[in-house]
Amino acid sequence: YPVNLIVKDRSCAVIGGGRVAARKVHSLLASEARVTVIAPELVPVLAREAADKRFVWRSSAYVPGMLQGFFLVICASDDAEANHLAAVEAHAAGALVNAAAEPAQSDFFVPSKVEHGDFLLTVSTGGQSPAFTRLLCQELEKSYGEVYGEWLECLGHLRAEVKGRLPDSRQRQAFWRHVLDEHILALVRQHKLEEAEAEIRNAIDHFGTQS
């Protein structure tokens, strides 16, 4: 069941301190989670960030009893047995679990993504082939660059304006169905954001007046 989790200010644990764990930690930090890393050693980038207090580091190998109170647990240790035991404990504690090396132990899979501000595209193969999802994301990145994030930010402002001008939700839905079309998308692809914005503003002024 695909979802985007809001983990801001939620307690999340990462088991392991290697390169895979570092990617998971950085993704959680970017989402403003409160992160605890459980590992006897950390790769240099994580060690620096631990020293800067960007996350809590429990400098020991995982042992049962360490995972109470977490919303989400990612098992990314090089120790397969530690990952397995951590997943079992996390499940019992009611946490959401991701164990990349053991899809059957996972409650969710972390998709590859293309992200520009609030513009987010994700690709997942259900844990079957992370390499393939990365390849597909590279293709998406070529088609959906930073301009889409810029346009989405502009749309956010326009949406607020439309809400003020068209108080009825059915009117607003009809407006956006009418105005967001292939022509507007073509302008965005061509980086003609000001022209696209002008056309939507013009549509706001004239919507519902056509005979």
N, C-alpha and C positions, 0 to 999 in steps of 0.2 A: 504494500500500500504506500505509494510515493507521498512523501511529505517533506517540507522544509522545517526543520526543528529550530525553534528559538531557544538558544542556550545562554543568552545574556544573563550574567549573574547566577547561573546554575553551576553547581559543583560537579566537575567532570574529572575523571582520573585516566591517566595513560600509563599502562604497564610497559616499561622498557625505556631505554635512553639512547637508542641508536638512531640511524637515519630515518627509518620508517616512522619511529615514534616522533621524531622531530617534525616531520610533515604533519602528523596528526595534532601535535601540540600547537603548531603555528596556525593551523586551520581553526582550532578552538579559540585561540587567543584573538584571532581576527574577528571571531564572532562574539567576543567579549565574555567568554565563559571564564569561570574561576577554576583554574587548572591545577591539579596535583599530579606530579610525575613520581612514579615509584620505580626506582632503578638504582643499583649500586654504583653505576658510572653513567656519565653523560657524554655525548659527542660534544666537541668544543662549542658549537653554536648554542646548544642548550645549557652548557655550563656557564657561559657568559650571561645568558638570560636568567638563569637561576640566581646568579650573583646580583643581578639587577632587580631581583624580586618580582620578575614578571609572572612567575608561578611558584607554587610550593614544591620543593624537592624533598621527598623522603628517600634518603640515601641508603637504601638497603634493597636486597632482593625481595620480591613479593613473597609474603607468607599469608596463609588464611587468617582472616580477621581484620584485614586492612581496608575493606571496601564498604564499610557501613556509611550510609548517608550520601552516597553519590547518585546523581541523576543519570549519568552516562559513564560507561567504562569502555575504554579502548584497549584491547590486549595486543600489544605490538612488541613484545619482548622476543629476543632470540631464543629464549627457553620455552620450548613447546609445552612442557609440563606446567610451567608457571602460567602460561596463557590459558591452558585448559582449566586449571584450578581457579584462576581469577574469574574466568567466565562463569564457572559453576557458582562461585560465591556471589558474584554480581547479580546473576539471575535470581538467586535465593533472596537477595536484599532488595529486589524490585527495580534494579537499574536496567537501563537499556544497554545492550552489549554489542560491540563490534569486535570480532576476532577474525582478522583478515585471512589468517592461515587456516581457519576452520569455519567455513561458511555455515555449517550446520549449527555452530554455537552462537551465530550472530542473530540479533534482532533486526539489524539494519546493515546496509552496505553504503559506504561513502562514495558517491559518484564523482567522476571527473567533471570539471566545470569550466565554463567560460563566464567570467564575471567582470562587469564594468559598472561600478557603483551599485545601484539597485537592480541593474539588468543582469539576470542570471540564467544561464542555460546549463543543464546537467545531463550527463549521459551515464547510464549504468548497464552492466551486463549481468547483474545479480551475483557479482563476485566470481563469475566464470573466467573473465579475461580482462584484468585491469589494463594490460597493454593495449588491447583493442579499444577500450574506452578512451585512453589517452590519444590514440591515433584519430579517433572520431572527433575529439575535442580540438585537435590541431586543425582539422578541416573546418569545424565550426568557427574557430577563431579567425580564419581567413575571410569568412563571410560576414561575421558579426563582430566588428571591431569596436573601438572606444566610442565611436559616434553614436552607437545605440544607447550607451549609458547616458551620453549627453542629451540625446533626444528624450529618453525616459524622464530625466530630470525636468526638461521643458514641459513634457506632458503632465507631470505632477502639478506644476503651476497652472497650466491650462485647465486641468480637471477642477481645481479649486475655483477658478473663475467661472467655469461652466456651471458648477454647483450653485454659485451665487446668482447666476442669470436664469438658470432653469431649475427651480426648486422641486419639480416633480421628477421622481426617479425614472418613471417610464419615458419621459421626455429626454432625460439625459442618456438613457440607454439607446434610444432611437437616434439621438444626435451622434453619439460615438460610432454606431453602426454605419451611419451615413457618411461621416467625415473621414474615418480611418480606412483608407482603401489602398490599392496598389500604387496609385499616383503619389500619395503621401510617402509610402515606403520607398518609392523610387527616388524621391527628393532626399530622404534620409540617407540612402545608399550613396548618393552623389554629394553628401555633406552639405546640402543646401537647407540647413536647419532653419535659418531665418525665413526663407521662402515657405517652408512647410508650416512654420508657426503662423506666418501672415495669412496663409490660406485657412487655417483653422480659426483664427480670430475673425476673419471675414465670414466664415460659416456661422460662428456664434452670433454675429450681428444680424444675419439673414435667416437663421434657422426658424422655420415655422411661418415665414412670411411669403413663401412661394405659393403661388396659386396653382 
